[in-house]
């Protein structure tokens, strides 16, 4: 048996936050289909995908992540091999401009702190769902011209969720870095998220399309890629410490 096949046979435990959102629901279903144990921290359990309630591999923790005590959060993180955050702001006026404006950044910071405090024997994988509006540090996203850079600067200045997503990614890149003994990370950057089943998708280290002419990314593809990051060592090794852009393959080929 190949080492990667053996790794897939080992049942893993993943802590999932944001599992009631549209993409988060796809991620939850994908993990359960793979036989992965999932602990889902949710504020509204009734918003979980139909058919998931009562599954033996799913533990639902009804709580507000940002209000949990350090002890409670540590209890949920402990013995998990991976943490996935699909948290995002609700796309209405209250969700965009109301508190907490730094929802994603706070969540990433708290979760990484709990992972460090858990003193796991091996680094824990942290997978953050983000967006192509988040830029790669160090000027590596050369595809973005001056007009797009100006547009994203305006977004981060006027639209709190855009700034929050950037700060959350920056926290992993700059604060956690590439040599943390407790946390290894990947920031997944889908383009325009759409419904649709699993189909071929393409992964790129840097941007491949313009913000003004975006590609599409099926939410099911994001969920599948995250499942591969959890289970497949070669996939994790290829993308650890990076901000992969994921788009539907047909759009990439076009």
PyMOL commands that set and color helices and strands:
alter all, ss='L'
color gray80, all
select helices_A, chain A and resi 3-9+22-33+45-47+65-67+70-77+93-97+103-118+137-139+146-158+160-176+219-231+233-239+249-253
alter helices_A, ss='H'
color red, helices_A
select strands_A, chain A and resi 13-17+37-42+58-62+82-85+124-129+183-190+192-194+201-204+216-218+245-248
alter strands_A, ss='S'
color yellow, strands_A
deselect
rebuild
show_as cartoon
